Amino acid sequence: MKDPATVSTPARALAEFAASLRFEAIPGPVVARTEDLFLDWFASALAGKGARPVETIAEFYASQGPGGGPSEILIHRLTSSPMIAAAINAASSHFAEQDDVHNSSVFHPAAVVIPPALAVAQVLGASGRDLVAAIVAGYEVGIRVGEFLGRSHYRVFHTTGTAGTVAAAAAVGRLLALSAEQMQHAFGSAGTQAAGLWEFLRDAADSKQLHCAHAAASGLAAAYLARGGLTGARRIFEGPQGMAAGMSSDADPGRLTDRLGTRWALAETSFKFHASCRHTHPAADALLSVMTKEKLKADQVARVTARVHKGAIDVLGPVTDPQTVHQSKFSMGTVLGLIAMHGRAALTDFDRDFRDPSVVTFRKKVHMELDPEVDTAYPARWIGKVTVETTDGRRIDGRVDVPKGDPDNTLSRAELEDKALRLGTYRGGATAAEMRGVIERAWDLAKAAKVGRFLA
């Protein structure tokens, strides 16, 4: 009888990849992209400062840990244990809705990978190269788990909370130098803790940030426990009572190991240009193109039909009358209303105007319809299509094949710096001078001899 530890399974192959990944094997453009994503995440984490759900989560986690430690809590300029810092930083980075997203897995990797990786790198005194390799391991694993779980999973589960737990375990496991067997056990312990349901959107609950805090902390714990000898299910993904069995009806085990080591999924990750749910972005870009080209004003629009994929309807459909700033970021009508009024949907626009009568009036003109072409392309491609009907009887179609922020229409480093400055200073998380220092360090992250604190 074969030793179970040597049996080849998708989980084993993924574990071997994560455990053996070396910085030298990562292509230069992927390293540079990792530095871009690190800066984008860092600024998003600071933008969560002062938000009630974030501060509530932070108060709880801080009460459970030491008042001081090796790992940095960005929004409070305090330190604690790696688990406490990872949970708080994860929650804060997923509030402003400006953190990254990977299209085909419909997964926000940074919010659950970078917080535990940074926290553990700080406790270990790891180098920038080690941190970069850990982040890449987390992205590559988490993205493939999200793709494996499929579209049916995303209809009910928040993939960032589920696949994100495994991604966090991979990143921390890489820093802890887990063996392939230990990494596989870490995946098992992470997968059995994976959670996150979309029901919170229906009543503007605060669960989205909790999903990230839980995923980061649970994945970190899974890696440390595996190092200590705790075993986990070896077939946590595709086993008869594993994640796919309980969370998906269209899981594809082949996605777990898709071109490991040659396809760098991290490089496929998109930056978020608008401060809203990514499902609103394609339509927002398409509407902006129509209004700019036709020189339309908001009051000249009688109706907008956003032609979307089913995932957008599943997530955005329940939000018909947003009650909070955060819930308004999941309202297609509100986002398109801000686009029509301001030509953008920025953080301050939501804060100031999501209940503005003009935006509310426009919101009521917006409707979503399932579009077969858009739905077939999703989630590999997020096509934006709108039909605008004007008050003078015209009917104008708009289309965007590559939304702003996607890899083929990405943000330049200058644009990322501008975004980081806006996010980092948004709620006073850092000064402009401090953010410029963070930017300089981020661009040289891989060259750091030791990962220390970023803010005094």
C-alpha positions in Angstrom: 0.0 0.0 0.0 1.4 3.4 -1.0 2.3 5.9 1.7 -0.5 8.6 1.5 2.2 11.3 1.7 3.6 10.2 -1.6 0.3 9.8 -3.5 0.0 12.4 -6.3 -3.1 14.5 -6.1 -3.9 18.1 -7.2 -3.5 19.2 -3.6 -0.1 17.5 -3.4 1.1 19.1 -6.6 0.0 22.5 -5.5 1.7 22.0 -2.1 4.9 21.0 -3.8 4.9 24.1 -5.9 4.3 26.4 -3.0 6.8 24.8 -0.8 9.6 24.7 -3.4 9.1 28.1 -5.0 12.3 30.2 -5.0 12.7 33.8 -5.7 15.2 33.1 -8.4 12.5 31.2 -10.4 10.1 34.1 -10.5 10.4 36.2 -13.7 11.5 39.8 -13.3 8.1 41.2 -14.6 6.3 39.1 -12.0 8.5 40.5 -9.2 7.8 44.0 -10.4 4.1 43.3 -10.5 4.3 42.0 -7.0 5.8 45.3 -5.8 3.0 47.1 -7.6 0.4 45.0 -5.9 2.1 45.4 -2.5 1.9 49.2 -2.8 -1.7 49.1 -4.0 -2.6 46.9 -1.0 -0.7 49.0 1.5 -2.6 52.1 0.5 -5.9 50.3 0.6 -5.2 49.1 4.1 -4.6 52.7 5.3 -7.9 53.8 3.6 -9.8 51.6 6.0 -8.8 53.6 9.0 -11.7 55.0 11.0 -14.3 52.9 9.2 -16.8 51.6 11.8 -16.7 47.9 10.7 -12.9 48.0 10.5 -12.4 49.6 13.9 -14.9 47.2 15.5 -13.0 44.2 14.1 -9.7 45.8 15.1 -10.9 46.5 18.7 -11.8 42.8 19.1 -8.7 41.3 17.7 -6.4 43.8 19.5 -8.1 42.8 22.8 -7.1 39.2 22.2 -3.4 39.7 21.5 -0.4 41.3 23.1 -0.2 45.1 23.3 3.1 45.1 21.4 5.0 42.7 19.3 6.9 42.3 16.0 4.1 42.8 13.5 2.7 46.2 12.4 -1.0 47.2 12.6 -1.0 49.9 9.9 -4.1 51.9 10.8 -3.1 52.4 14.4 0.7 52.6 14.3 0.8 49.8 16.9 2.3 46.4 16.9 1.1 43.0 18.1 1.5 39.3 17.3 1.4 38.2 13.6 -2.1 36.8 13.8 -3.6 39.9 15.3 -1.8 42.2 12.9 -2.7 40.0 9.9 -6.4 40.0 10.8 -6.7 43.8 11.3 -4.7 44.7 8.3 -6.7 42.3 6.2 -10.0 43.8 7.4 -8.9 47.3 6.8 -7.6 46.7 3.3 -10.9 45.4 2.0 -13.1 48.3 3.1 -12.5 51.0 0.5 -13.2 48.6 -2.4 -9.9 49.6 -4.0 -7.9 46.4 -3.5 -7.0 44.2 -6.4 -9.0 41.5 -8.1 -8.2 38.5 -10.3 -10.8 38.1 -13.0 -11.1 34.4 -13.8 -11.1 33.4 -10.1 -13.2 36.4 -9.0 -10.9 36.7 -6.0 -9.2 39.6 -4.2 -5.8 38.2 -3.4 -4.0 41.1 -1.8 -6.4 41.5 1.1 -5.8 37.9 2.4 -2.3 37.1 1.1 -0.2 40.2 1.9 -1.4 40.9 5.5 -0.3 37.5 6.9 2.8 37.4 4.7 3.9 40.9 5.9 3.1 40.1 9.6 5.1 36.9 9.5 8.0 38.4 7.5 8.3 41.1 10.2 8.4 38.5 13.0 11.0 36.4 11.1 13.1 39.3 10.0 12.7 37.9 6.5 14.2 39.6 3.4 12.3 41.4 0.7 13.0 38.5 -1.6 11.4 36.0 0.8 8.4 38.3 1.2 8.0 38.6 -2.6 8.2 34.8 -3.0 5.7 34.2 -0.2 3.2 36.7 -1.8 3.6 35.0 -5.2 3.0 31.6 -3.7 -0.1 32.9 -2.0 -1.5 34.4 -5.2 -0.7 31.4 -7.4 -2.4 29.0 -4.9 -5.4 31.2 -4.1 -6.2 32.0 -7.7 -6.1 28.4 -8.8 -8.3 27.4 -5.9 -10.8 30.1 -6.8 -10.8 28.9 -10.5 -11.2 25.3 -9.4 -14.3 26.1 -7.3 -15.9 27.8 -10.3 -18.9 30.0 -11.0 -21.3 28.0 -8.9 -19.2 28.6 -5.8 -19.2 32.4 -6.3 -23.0 32.6 -6.5 -23.2 31.8 -2.7 -19.6 32.1 -1.4 -17.3 35.1 -1.2 -14.2 33.5 -2.8 -11.9 35.9 -1.0 -13.0 34.3 2.2 -12.8 30.7 1.0 -10.0 30.4 -1.4 -8.3 33.2 0.5 -7.9 31.1 3.6 -5.8 28.6 1.6 -3.9 31.4 -0.1 -2.9 32.8 3.3 -1.7 29.4 4.4 0.4 29.1 1.3 2.1 32.5 1.7 2.8 31.9 5.4 3.9 28.3 4.8 6.4 29.5 2.2 7.9 31.9 4.8 8.0 29.2 7.4 9.8 26.9 4.9 7.2 24.2 5.2 8.0 20.9 3.4 5.6 19.8 0.7 3.9 17.4 3.1 3.5 20.1 5.8 2.1 22.5 3.2 -0.5 19.9 2.1 -1.5 19.6 5.7 -1.7 23.4 6.0 -4.0 23.4 3.0 -6.2 20.8 4.7 -6.5 22.8 7.9 -7.1 26.0 5.9 -9.8 24.5 3.7 -11.7 23.1 6.6 -11.9 26.6 8.0 -12.8 28.4 4.8 -15.9 30.5 5.0 -17.7 33.6 3.6 -21.3 34.0 2.4 -22.8 36.7 0.2 -26.0 37.0 2.3 -24.6 40.0 4.1 -25.2 42.2 1.0 -28.9 42.0 1.4 -29.0 44.0 4.6 -25.8 46.0 4.5 -24.1 43.9 7.1 -20.4 44.2 7.9 -19.3 40.6 7.1 -17.1 41.4 4.0 -14.2 42.7 6.1 -14.7 39.9 8.6 -14.3 37.4 5.8 -10.8 38.8 5.1 -9.8 39.0 8.8 -10.8 35.4 9.3 -9.2 34.1 6.1 -5.8 35.8 6.9 -5.8 34.7 10.6 -7.0 31.1 9.8 -4.6 30.6 7.0 -1.7 31.8 9.1 -2.8 29.5 11.9 -3.0 26.6 9.5 0.6 27.1 8.4 2.0 27.4 11.9 -0.1 24.3 13.0 1.3 22.3 10.1 4.8 23.2 11.1 4.0 22.0 14.6 2.8 18.6 13.4 -1.0 19.1 13.0 -2.3 17.1 10.1 -5.0 18.2 7.7 -7.1 16.5 5.0 -4.9 15.5 2.1 -7.7 15.9 -0.4 -9.3 19.0 1.0 -10.1 20.3 -2.5 -11.5 17.4 -4.6 -12.1 14.8 -1.9 -15.7 13.3 -1.5 -16.3 15.5 1.5 -13.9 18.3 0.6 -14.4 21.9 -0.5 -15.8 21.2 -3.9 -18.3 18.7 -2.6 -19.7 21.3 -0.2 -19.2 24.5 -2.1 -19.4 23.9 -5.8 -21.3 22.1 -8.6 -18.9 22.9 -11.4 -15.5 22.4 -9.8 -12.6 21.5 -12.2 -9.6 19.8 -10.4 -7.5 20.5 -13.5 -7.5 24.2 -12.6 -5.6 23.6 -9.4 -2.4 22.7 -11.2 -2.9 24.7 -14.4 0.6 25.4 -15.8 2.3 25.7 -12.4 5.6 27.4 -12.8 5.0 28.6 -16.3 1.7 30.5 -16.0 2.1 33.3 -13.4 -1.4 34.0 -12.4 -0.3 36.9 -10.2 0.5 38.9 -13.4 -3.1 38.5 -14.5 -4.4 40.5 -11.5 -6.2 43.7 -12.1 -6.1 47.0 -10.2 -9.4 48.7 -9.3 -9.8 52.1 -10.8 -13.2 52.9 -9.4 -13.9 52.7 -5.7 -16.7 50.1 -6.1 -17.4 46.4 -6.5 -15.5 45.2 -9.6 -18.7 43.9 -11.1 -19.7 47.6 -11.7 -16.5 48.6 -13.5 -17.1 47.3 -17.0 -20.5 49.0 -17.3 -19.1 52.2 -15.6 -16.3 52.4 -18.2 -18.8 51.8 -21.0 -21.1 54.5 -19.8 -18.3 56.9 -19.4 -17.2 56.3 -23.0 -20.7 57.0 -24.2 -21.2 60.2 -22.2 -17.8 61.5 -23.1 -18.1 60.7 -26.8 -21.7 62.1 -27.1 -21.1 65.0 -24.6 -24.1 63.9 -22.6 -25.2 65.3 -19.3 -26.9 63.2 -16.6 -30.3 64.9 -17.1 -30.2 64.0 -20.8 -30.3 60.3 -20.0 -33.7 58.7 -19.7 -32.6 55.1 -19.1 -29.4 53.0 -18.9 -29.4 49.3 -19.5 -26.2 47.6 -18.2 -25.7 44.4 -20.1 -23.9 42.1 -17.6 -22.9 38.6 -16.7 -24.8 36.5 -14.2 -22.3 37.0 -11.5 -23.0 40.7 -11.5 -26.7 40.1 -11.1 -26.1 37.6 -8.3 -24.0 40.1 -6.3 -25.4 43.5 -7.3 -29.0 42.5 -7.8 -30.0 42.4 -4.1 -28.8 46.0 -3.6 -31.8 48.1 -4.8 -31.8 50.9 -2.1 -28.3 51.2 -0.5 -28.3 52.3 3.1 -24.6 52.8 3.7 -21.6 54.1 1.8 -20.2 50.6 1.6 -23.4 49.0 0.3 -23.7 51.8 -2.3 -20.5 50.5 -3.9 -22.5 47.3 -4.7 -25.3 49.3 -6.4 -24.9 49.4 -10.2 -27.3 52.4 -10.3 -25.3 54.4 -7.7 -22.0 53.8 -9.4 -23.4 54.7 -12.8 -25.0 57.7 -11.3 -21.7 59.0 -9.9 -20.1 58.3 -13.3 -22.8 60.3 -15.0 -22.6 63.2 -12.5 -18.8 63.4 -12.0 -17.2 61.3 -14.7 -15.7 59.1 -11.9 -16.7 57.0 -8.9 -14.0 57.9 -6.4 -13.9 57.4 -2.6 -15.0 60.9 -1.8 -17.8 60.8 -4.3 -19.4 57.9 -2.5 -18.9 59.5 0.9 -20.5 62.8 -0.2 -23.0 61.9 -2.9 -24.4 58.3 -2.7 -27.6 59.8 -1.3 -27.6 63.0 -3.3 -31.0 63.4 -5.0 -29.5 63.7 -8.4 -27.5 60.4 -8.0 -30.6 58.7 -6.6 -32.7 59.9 -9.5 -30.1 58.5 -11.9 -29.8 55.3 -10.0 -33.5 54.6 -10.6 -32.9 54.9 -14.4 -30.4 52.0 -14.3 -31.4 48.4 -15.0 -29.3 45.3 -15.4 -29.9 42.7 -18.1 -28.1 39.4 -18.6 -26.1 39.5 -21.9 -25.2 36.2 -23.5 -21.9 37.4 -24.9 -20.8 39.1 -21.7 -21.9 36.1 -19.6 -20.0 33.6 -21.9 -16.8 35.6 -21.7 -17.0 35.9 -17.9 -15.0 35.3 -15.8 -12.0 35.2 -18.1 -13.0 38.5 -19.6 -15.1 41.2 -18.1 -16.8 43.0 -21.1 -18.7 46.2 -20.4 -21.8 46.9 -22.5 -24.5 49.6 -21.9 -27.4 50.9 -23.9 -28.2 54.6 -23.1 -31.6 56.0 -24.0 -31.7 59.8 -24.1 -34.5 62.2 -23.4 -34.6 63.2 -27.0 -35.3 59.7 -28.2 -31.8 58.4 -29.1 -30.5 54.9 -28.3 -26.7 54.7 -28.0 -24.7 51.5 -27.4 -21.4 51.6 -25.5 -18.8 48.9 -25.2 -15.5 48.4 -23.4 -13.7 45.1 -24.0 -10.9 45.7 -21.4 -11.9 47.8 -18.3 -9.4 50.2 -16.9 -7.0 48.4 -14.5 -7.0 45.0 -16.3 -3.5 43.7 -17.3 -4.1 44.8 -20.9 -5.2 48.3 -19.8 -3.3 48.5 -16.5 -2.4 51.4 -14.3 1.1 52.8 -14.8 3.4 53.2 -11.8 2.7 57.0 -12.0 -1.1 56.2 -11.7 -0.4 53.7 -8.9 1.6 56.3 -7.0 -1.3 58.8 -7.4 -3.8 56.2 -6.3 -1.6 55.3 -3.3 -1.3 58.9 -2.2 -5.0 59.4 -2.4 -5.8 56.2 -0.5 -3.1 56.6 2.1 -4.1 60.1 3.1 -7.8 59.5 2.7 -8.6 59.0 6.4 -5.3 60.3 7.8 -3.7 56.9 7.8 -0.5 58.5 6.6 0.8 61.8 5.5 1.8 62.5 1.9 5.4 62.5 2.9 5.1 59.2 4.6 3.3 57.7 1.6 6.1 58.9 -0.7 8.5 57.0 1.6 6.3 53.9 1.4 6.2 54.2 -2.4 10.0 54.3 -2.6 10.3 51.3 -0.4 7.7 49.4 -2.4 9.5 49.9 -5.7 12.5 48.3 -4.1 10.8 45.7 -2.0 12.7 42.8 -3.5 16.0 44.5 -2.6 15.3 44.9 1.1 17.7 43.0 3.3 15.1 42.8 6.1 11.4 43.6 6.2 10.8 46.0 9.0 8.1 48.5 9.9 6.9 50.8 7.3 5.3 53.6 9.5 6.8 55.1 12.6 
